[in-house]
Amino acid sequence: MKPFSSTNDIRVRTAIVFLVIAILPITGFGQKKKTTSRQAKPAPARAAGDLSKLRDEYIKATKDYKASLQKLLALYQASARKAEARRDQMKALFAEGLISKHDVEQAESAVTDAGLKLSEVQQQIGTADTQIAQALVEIEGEKQMAKLGPIRRGSLVKTTSFIRYNGVGHWFLSQAGPIEVFFQQTFKRPLPIAVFGQGAIHNQWRLDHHNAMDISLNPDGPEGQALINFLQSNGIPFSAFRTAIPGVATGPHIHIGMPSHRY
C-alpha cells in the first residue's frame, strides 16, 4: 500500500477529528459527569428564583386588581351623576305638566340603581386591601408550613407567626353555619367574615379558596382565641396567621378550612 503524503495524512487526521467531535454529543461519551454537575448545583438557586417570580406575580396581580376597581368606580360615579341629572330634569318637566309621574319614578329608580352599584364597588375597594393582605400572609405561611413537612390529621402546629390545625376529617364550606351561630351567641355580633369561598383576589392569583373562609380576627385576641378553641374542639381545620408581611401586607386573620393551593 502506498503511504499517505503529508497533505493527505493531514486531511485524514482532520476528518477523523471532526468525526469524533460529531459522534461525542450523540453518544454522550465524556459528558456524563459534566452534565450531572450542571444539573445538581443550580437547583436551590432556581427554586429561590421561582419563589421570587411567584411573589412578583402576586404583587402585580394585586396592583391590577385594585386598578380595575378604581376604573370601575370612576365609571359608576359618572353613571350616578348622569342618573341624578336626568332625574332632576324629569322632575322639572313633571312640574310643568309635560311628563307623567311614572317617568319621574323611573328616573328615581335609575338613581337608586346607580347608587347601589357605586356603593358595591366602594365596598369592594374598602375590603380589597384586607383580602390582599390576608392572601399574601397565607402564601407566606404556606412556605413555612412546607418546610415542616406533612402534618398528620388532628395535629396542631404552632410557630411564632402562625398556628395550623389539620382537623380530624373533611370539612366543607356548607358547614359554616354552626361557626357563625357560636360566634354570634358568644360575642353578640356577626362573625367578621372577610372572604367566604372564592374571592376575586383568589381568582386573580389562581388560588383555590372555594372551600374556605377568612375571618378578620387576630388569633391572639380574646375573640380569636375563643374561635380557635371552638374550631379545634370540633375537629375543624384552620390556619391562624399572627403576623403581617413587612412592607407588603398587614393581615393577621384566621383561615377556616384546608390551606389554599395555586392551580
Order of alpha helices (4+ residues) and beta strands (2+ residues): alpha-alpha-alpha-alpha-beta-beta-alpha-beta-alpha-beta-beta-alpha-beta-beta-beta
